[in-house]
Amino acid sequence: MSADVRLEAPAGLAVVPERAGAGRPRTEDRRNRTTRLGLGRPIPFAIALGPLLLLVIWAAGSALGWIDPRILSAPWTVVITAIDLTVDGRLPANLATSAARALTGLVLGVSLGLLLALLSGLSRAGEALIDGPVQLKRAIPSLALLPLLILWFGIGEPMKIITITLGVFVPIYLHTHNGLRAIDSRYVELAQSLGLRRGAFIRQVVLPGALPGFLLGLRFAVTGAWLSLVVVEQINATSGIGYMMELARTYGQTDIIIVGLVVYGVLGLTSDGIVRLIQRKGLSWRRTLAD
C-alpha cells in the first residue's frame, strides 16, 4: 500500500520555496556591491577623465583669450611643436635617452629595495642593521644629496642613475617590508605544523604574502623614477627631455617646455597604468572595492 507523505510546517511558520541557486554567491551581487555602498559602478577609462577635463579647460581658456600664450601656449600650438620636434628627430632621441635612464634606475632601485626588504623582513638582525639607515634616507630628499653625489660621481650618467635608484628603492623597501611584517602569524604556524623547510616557506608563504605590498611600492617607485629623472636631467645634462626643456627655457620657448611636461605626464600615467594592470592581474584573488 502506498500513501503520499506530506510534511506540513508547524503553525505560525510559512514555507518559503527554495530558489534556484540559493546559497551560491551571485555574480550580479558581487558586481553591484560597490553600488550598494554608494560608490557607484566602475567607470571605464576613469583614469583618463581627469586629464581630459584639464585639456578641455586649457583649450577653452586659450580659444577665448583668457590664457596668455606667452605664459601657456595653446594645445594646438603644443601639438604642432611636438610634430616638428618629432620630424626633426629631437624628441625621439631625447625621449629614448630619458627612458633608458629611468628604466635603468628603476631596475636597480627595485632590485636593491627588494633585497634589503627581504633581509630586513626575514631577520631581526637584518632589520636592526638595515631599517635605520633606510629610514634615515627616507627623511633626506634626494635633491639634498645631489651636491654630494656630484662631488663623488661628477655630472655624468653614473650620478643620474644613482639619483634615480635612490628615489626608487625607498618605497619598494618600505611597502615590501611592511607586507612581510603584516603576514598573518597563523600562516607561519600552519607552515611549521606542515614541516615546510625555510626555502619552501619563503616561496609559498612569505613571497605571496608580501606581493600586495611590493606592487603598491612599485607604483610609488615608478613615480619616483620619473620625478628623479626630471631633476637630474636639468643639471648639466646634454640630452634627455629635461635637457630639451632647460634649453627651451633659456630661449623662452614655452611650447617646447609644455611638450616636455606633457611627455613626462604621459610617461608617468602610462607606467602607473601598467603597474595597476599587473597589480589587478597578480592580485585577482583579492576582492576590493576597486574591483
C-alpha positions, -999 to 999 in steps of 0.1 A, spaced: 0 0 0 13 34 -9 5 67 7 15 102 0 36 116 28 32 153 32 53 174 55 34 203 70 51 233 86 43 240 122 16 266 129 28 301 125 57 293 101 55 298 64 72 276 40 93 296 15 101 277 -17 138 273 -23 150 295 -51 173 280 -78 209 287 -70 202 297 -34 232 296 -12 256 303 -41 272 337 -45 256 356 -73 278 373 -98 253 401 -100 256 408 -63 294 408 -64 294 433 -93 269 456 -76 284 456 -41 301 490 -47 268 503 -59 250 493 -27 277 511 -7 271 543 -26 304 542 -46 287 536 -79 298 512 -107 334 512 -120 338 538 -148 356 526 -179 388 545 -186 383 565 -154 420 574 -152 418 594 -184 387 615 -174 407 640 -152 434 648 -178 407 651 -205 388 677 -183 421 697 -178 426 696 -216 392 709 -223 396 738 -198 430 746 -212 417 746 -248 387 767 -239 408 792 -220 432 796 -249 405 799 -275 386 826 -255 418 845 -249 418 840 -211 453 824 -212 482 845 -224 501 824 -250 534 838 -236 526 822 -203 509 790 -215 509 780 -252 476 768 -267 471 730 -270 471 732 -308 504 751 -307 519 724 -285 507 697 -309 523 714 -339 556 719 -319 556 682 -309 551 672 -345 580 694 -356 603 681 -328 594 645 -338 600 652 -375 635 667 -369 644 638 -346 650 658 -314 620 645 -295 626 608 -302 663 610 -294 658 628 -261 629 605 -252 650 574 -258 677 588 -236 653 597 -208 635 563 -210 668 544 -208 679 564 -177 645 559 -160 644 522 -167 680 516 -156 674 534 -123 641 517 -118 655 482 -123 684 489 -99 662 506 -73 636 478 -74 663 451 -70 680 470 -42 648 477 -23 635 442 -27 668 427 -15 670 450 16 633 444 24 638 406 24 670 408 45 653 431 70 619 415 70 631 379 74 657 386 101 657 405 133 694 412 130 689 423 94 661 447 105 684 461 132 711 469 107 691 479 76 659 496 87 675 526 105 697 537 75 668 533 51 645 554 74 673 580 75 675 581 37 637 584 37 639 616 57 665 631 34 652 643 0 672 630 -30 676 666 -41 695 674 -9 720 646 -18 727 660 -53 757 682 -43 774 653 -26 766 629 -55 780 654 -80 812 656 -59 815 618 -58 805 609 -93 807 640 -114 779 652 -136 778 622 -160 755 593 -163 765 574 -131 753 604 -109 720 605 -128 714 567 -125 723 566 -88 700 595 -81 671 577 -97 680 545 -79 679 563 -46 644 577 -54 631 542 -63 644 518 -37 629 535 -6 592 530 -15 600 494 -26 617 487 7 590 503 29 560 487 13 576 453 8 589 453 44 555 462 57 539 435 36 563 409 51 556 421 87 519 420 81 517 383 71 493 366 94 511 346 121 486 317 116 502 310 82 535 308 99 521 283 124 505 263 97 538 261 77 555 249 109 529 223 115 533 211 79 570 209 84 579 233 55 616 240 51 627 276 51 631 278 13 596 264 7 582 286 35 596 317 17 583 307 -17 549 295 -6 540 318 22 564 348 25 566 360 -11 528 357 -19 521 374 14 544 403 6 532 407 -31 505 433 -24 529 455 -5 556 451 -32 532 460 -60 519 491 -41 556 501 -36 562 496 -73 536 522 -81 553 548 -59 587 537 -73 577 543 -109 565 578 -100 597 583 -80 618 573 -110 602 600 -133 604 626 -106 641 620 -100 647 620 -138 632 654 -141 656 668 -115 688 651 -128 682 660 -165 681 697 -157 716 696 -141 744 699 -167 728 673 -189 734 672 -227 705 650 -237 671 639 -225 637 655 -221 648 676 -192 677 690 -211 654 699 -240 631 718 -216 660 736 -199 674 747 -233 639 759 -243 637 779 -210 669 797 -220 653 809 -253 618 814 -238 602 787 -259 571 779 -237 557 755 -263 587 732 -261 586 733 -223 549 722 -224 557 694 -248 583 681 -223 558 683 -194 532 665 -214 557 638 -223 566 634 -187 530 633 -177 520 607 -203 550 585 -194 541 586 -158 504 580 -163 512 551 -187 537 534 -165 514 537 -135 486 522 -155 508 493 -165 517 486 -128 480 489 -118 471 463 -145 498 440 -132 485 446 -97 450 438 -107 460 406 -125 485 395 -99 461 401 -70 429 388 -87 423 366 -57 417 396 -35 382 412 -35 384 450 -30 361 480 -35 380 488 -67 370 456 -84 
